[in-house]
Amino acid sequence: MEQQQIKVRDLFIPLEKYPYLNENQMLEEAIQTFMDLRQENGGRIKYGMLFVVNNSNELVGKLSLMDVLHGFAPRLFDATKVAKFDGKEGQYPGLALLHEEAVYAECGKSRKTPIKNHIRAIDFTIGADIPMLEALIMMSGRNEFDTPVTDNGTIIGVLRLEEIFAAMCNSVCMLP
């Protein structure tokens, strides 16, 4: 039995239904937007990324939950990037504890900074007519699971891992 090939076009969230912010809004407004987008009953945050537009409503980038956290505590992330440390190798997450008090103090002060200082350019997109499994491999290879979708070079929406997962579980890999 041959399955009809599912394309990105069949799964993505259209741009007009995807949340966005203006680049001049503050980090605290980004936080509130993410929190307002939680699933019912205060559950999990529904979106891990927001689009960012300028005053002309042109798309200028994206802002992720991690970008907001970097905005809150830039020194935490910089301080735990250790190139070499005698007697230890690999990652150094334990160093974060040394900066805990400073991070919490910094967090409150940075709420009033504009998000334009923290947005990232959109440097990876997926075409609307690409097959779902090819899109999944591309997203996995870049570790990007909220990916803008393009049609003829124009961003038309976002494909999330959640939509691919649901499509696979509901049609391709159904349980008996």
C-alpha positions as CSV (number, residue, x, y, z in Angstrom):
1,M,0.0,0.0,0.0
2,E,1.5,3.3,-1.1
3,Q,1.2,6.3,1.2
4,Q,0.7,9.7,-0.3
5,Q,3.8,11.8,0.3
6,I,3.1,14.5,3.0
7,K,4.7,17.8,2.1
8,V,5.6,20.7,4.4
9,R,2.8,22.6,2.8
10,D,0.3,20.2,4.4
11,L,1.7,20.8,7.9
12,F,3.0,24.3,8.5
13,I,1.3,27.1,10.6
14,P,0.5,30.0,8.3
15,L,2.3,33.3,9.0
16,E,-0.8,35.2,9.9
17,K,-1.6,32.6,12.6
18,Y,1.9,32.6,14.1
19,P,2.7,35.0,17.0
20,Y,5.1,37.9,16.4
21,L,6.5,40.9,18.2
22,N,7.8,44.3,17.1
23,E,11.6,44.8,17.3
24,N,11.0,47.8,19.6
25,Q,9.1,45.9,22.2
26,M,10.9,45.0,25.5
27,L,12.1,41.7,26.9
28,E,9.3,41.8,29.5
29,E,6.7,42.0,26.6
30,A,8.3,39.0,25.0
31,I,8.1,37.1,28.2
32,Q,4.4,38.0,28.6
33,T,3.7,36.9,25.0
34,F,5.4,33.6,25.5
35,M,3.5,33.1,28.8
36,D,0.2,34.1,27.2
37,L,0.7,31.5,24.5
38,R,0.7,28.6,27.0
39,Q,-1.6,25.7,26.4
40,E,-4.8,25.6,28.4
41,N,-4.7,25.6,32.2
42,G,-1.3,27.3,32.4
43,G,0.5,24.3,30.8
44,R,3.5,24.0,28.6
45,I,4.5,27.0,26.5
46,K,3.1,26.4,23.0
47,Y,5.7,28.2,20.9
48,G,9.5,28.2,21.4
49,M,10.0,31.0,18.9
50,L,8.3,34.2,17.9
51,F,8.8,36.1,14.7
52,V,10.0,39.7,14.9
53,V,8.9,42.5,12.6
54,N,9.9,46.2,12.2
55,N,7.7,49.2,12.2
56,S,6.8,48.6,8.5
57,N,5.6,45.1,9.5
58,E,8.5,43.5,7.6
59,L,10.0,40.3,9.0
60,V,13.4,41.1,10.5
61,G,14.2,38.0,12.6
62,K,13.2,35.6,15.3
63,L,13.3,35.4,19.0
64,S,13.5,32.1,20.9
65,L,13.0,31.3,24.6
66,M,16.8,30.8,24.8
67,D,17.3,34.3,23.2
68,V,15.2,35.8,26.0
69,L,17.2,33.9,28.7
70,H,20.4,35.1,27.1
71,G,18.9,38.6,27.3
72,F,18.2,38.1,31.0
73,A,21.6,36.8,32.0
74,P,24.2,37.4,29.3
75,R,27.1,37.1,31.8
76,L,25.9,33.7,32.9
77,F,26.3,32.2,29.4
78,D,29.5,34.1,28.8
79,A,31.0,33.0,32.1
80,T,30.3,29.3,31.7
81,K,32.0,29.2,28.3
82,V,35.4,28.0,29.5
83,A,38.0,27.1,26.9
84,K,40.4,25.4,29.2
85,F,40.3,24.5,32.9
86,D,43.1,22.5,34.6
87,G,41.9,19.2,36.0
88,K,38.6,19.1,34.1
89,E,37.4,18.6,30.6
90,G,34.2,19.1,28.7
91,Q,31.2,21.2,29.7
92,Y,31.2,23.4,32.9
93,P,27.5,23.8,33.9
94,G,28.6,23.8,37.6
95,L,30.1,27.2,37.1
96,A,26.6,28.6,36.8
97,L,26.1,28.2,40.5
98,L,28.9,30.7,41.1
99,H,26.9,33.3,39.2
100,E,23.5,32.7,40.7
101,E,23.1,35.8,42.7
102,A,24.3,38.1,39.9
103,V,22.0,36.4,37.4
104,Y,18.9,37.0,39.5
105,A,19.9,40.7,40.0
106,E,20.7,41.1,36.3
107,C,17.4,39.5,35.3
108,G,15.3,42.2,36.9
109,K,17.3,45.0,35.3
110,S,17.2,43.6,31.8
111,R,13.4,43.3,31.5
112,K,13.3,46.8,30.0
113,T,15.8,46.2,27.2
114,P,14.5,46.1,23.6
115,I,14.3,42.7,22.0
116,K,16.0,44.1,18.9
117,N,19.3,43.5,20.8
118,H,18.5,39.8,21.1
119,I,16.8,38.7,17.9
120,R,18.5,36.4,15.5
121,A,18.4,36.6,11.7
122,I,16.5,33.9,9.9
123,D,19.3,31.9,8.2
124,F,17.5,28.6,7.7
125,T,14.2,28.0,6.0
126,I,12.4,25.0,4.4
127,G,10.5,25.1,1.2
128,A,6.8,24.4,1.3
129,D,7.0,21.7,-1.3
130,I,9.7,19.6,0.4
131,P,8.6,16.2,1.7
132,M,8.0,16.0,5.4
133,L,10.7,13.4,6.1
134,E,13.3,15.5,4.2
135,A,12.3,18.5,6.3
136,L,12.6,16.5,9.5
137,I,16.2,15.4,8.5
138,M,17.1,19.0,7.6
139,M,15.7,20.3,10.9
140,S,17.4,17.6,12.9
141,G,20.8,18.3,11.3
142,R,20.6,21.9,12.3
143,N,18.9,21.2,15.7
144,E,16.2,23.8,14.7
145,F,12.7,22.6,15.4
146,D,10.7,25.8,14.7
147,T,11.6,26.5,11.1
148,P,10.3,29.2,8.8
149,V,8.6,27.9,5.6
150,T,9.1,29.6,2.3
151,D,7.2,29.6,-1.0
152,N,9.0,31.3,-3.9
153,G,11.4,32.9,-1.5
154,T,8.7,34.4,0.7
155,I,8.2,33.2,4.3
156,I,4.7,31.9,4.5
157,G,4.7,30.2,8.0
158,V,6.4,28.0,10.4
159,L,6.9,24.2,10.6
160,R,7.4,22.8,14.1
161,L,8.5,19.4,15.2
162,E,5.2,19.0,16.9
163,E,3.3,19.0,13.5
164,I,5.7,16.5,12.0
165,F,5.4,14.2,15.0
166,A,1.6,14.4,14.9
167,A,1.5,13.7,11.2
168,M,3.8,10.7,11.5
169,C,1.9,9.3,14.5
170,N,-1.6,9.9,12.9
171,S,-0.9,8.7,9.4
172,V,2.4,7.1,8.6
173,C,3.4,5.3,11.8
174,M,0.0,4.5,13.3
175,L,-0.2,2.0,16.0
176,P,-2.2,-1.2,15.3
